[in-house]
Amino acid sequence: MKYLKIILTFGLIIMFFSCGFGESEEEELINGYYIGWNDLEANRNIYIKDSSNPNIGQTIISGYVYSVGFSDRFILAKSLPNAGNNAFRTYYILDTDGYYNTNLDNNNLRTFFDLDKFNEALIKEGLDKIKFHKNYTLNPY
C-alpha cells in the first residue's frame, strides 16, 4: 500500500509537469495583431486583442500557424489545421487596415487552399516582396 501511494504521487507529479500547463508565448506583429500560443506550441495562432492580457484575444487565423511574414500593413501566414499534418496547408493574406468582425463576416482576411493561387494574389497585389521571416517547425510535438 505504501508503494502504491508513492507510485501514484510520482506519476501525478510527472503528468503535471510534463504537460506544459501554463506555458505560453506571444509576440506582437503589427497594429494589435499577435502571434502566440497557450499551453501547447501546436496551438500557435494569430489573434487581435484590445487589452494587455497575455494570449487573450479574438482568433483570426487558427490551426497551427507555422510561417508568418508581415509589412507595416499586411500579414501573410501559412497554417495547418492540425499540427504535423502537412496534407492540408492553408494560406492567408490579412489586411490590418480592414476591420475583422468574425470568420464569416470580415473585410480584411483572404484565405487560399492552393499555393499557386496564393502566390498569384501576392504578385497581383504587390505583396510578393514580403518575406516569411518567422518560420516554425512543421511538427511542434
Buried (B, 14 or more C-beta within 10 A) or exposed (E): EEEEEEEEEEEEEEEEEEEEEEEBEBEEBBEEBBBBBBEBBBBBBBBBBEEEEEBBBEEBBBBBBBBBBBEEBBBBBBBBEEBEEEEEBBBBBBBBEEEBEEEEEBEBBEBBEEEEEBBEBBEEEEBEEBEEEBEBEBEBE
